[in-house]
Amino acid sequence: MKKILLSITVSFACMTANAQMAEVEAVKSVLNSYKKSLESLDTTGIPNLFIKNARVFEQAKDEGSIQNYLTHHLGPELQVFKTFTFSDYKVDVTVCNLRAFATETYLYTIVLAKDGSVIKSQGVATSILIKTSDGWKIELTHSSFRKLKQ
């Protein structure tokens, strides 16, 4: 009987661990989609990655909703970039029930369209995601950066 209970317990723990890993990978997929949109300089699908009332913070500034951020900040910025690429990207995700907490660290390189000048920065972002009926969505994100010495 003890062997059966131990076997059931181990099986349940493995199933839970596998389900947890699947959720972590799903969260990483949402964050990767956001990153890929930035790299493609296209904000079209970004609102679908966020819940309706999501909040965006950047460099200690409350940017408001994702739509406000895209319209008044990120969208105009991306229009002056020739390229925007991430490197040394690392992400850490913790899932707790219907919420996930993520920390991303990265370097990014921007090449400006007007003159080809290069901007290299080190960045970090923390995000809270919520599991909805449509999958994981970003509820809140905060990013900051510092320029690297050229």
Phi, psi and omega in degrees: 000319180298322180294322179294314179297319178296318179297317178296316180298314179296317179298316179296317179298319179293317178297318179296317179296319178294319178295319179297317179296323178296321178293318178300315180295325178294320177296314179301325179296319178297313180296322178294323177297320177297313180299315180296324176297317178297316180295330179274358180060032184231117182267003188310308185270356185301316181304331180290345180273352185242151171287165185304314184260028181298154178241145179235130176236136177219131178049047177069016178245133175281108182275354180082219183286164177297323179296318177298316180299317180292319184287318189255350183228287187295315180304307178299324178297311183298332181294337180262002179267140169275316176216156176216109184233142176260149172214168181048040183282128175226143179224140177236126184234134172238126178255132178225098183060242183263012178238149174228145180240126185231143172233126178244137172235147186192166165249150172220152180235128178245132171248123181281139183293322188294323185220003179074009179292151187247135175239123177244132182221158173253132183229163175215144176222141171240138183221149171245128178243154179234141179275121180247179176294342177261011181103191182286136179225149179282128179260324181206138175218144177225127179232152175212163182208166168220140180291140176272150178292134182277000000 
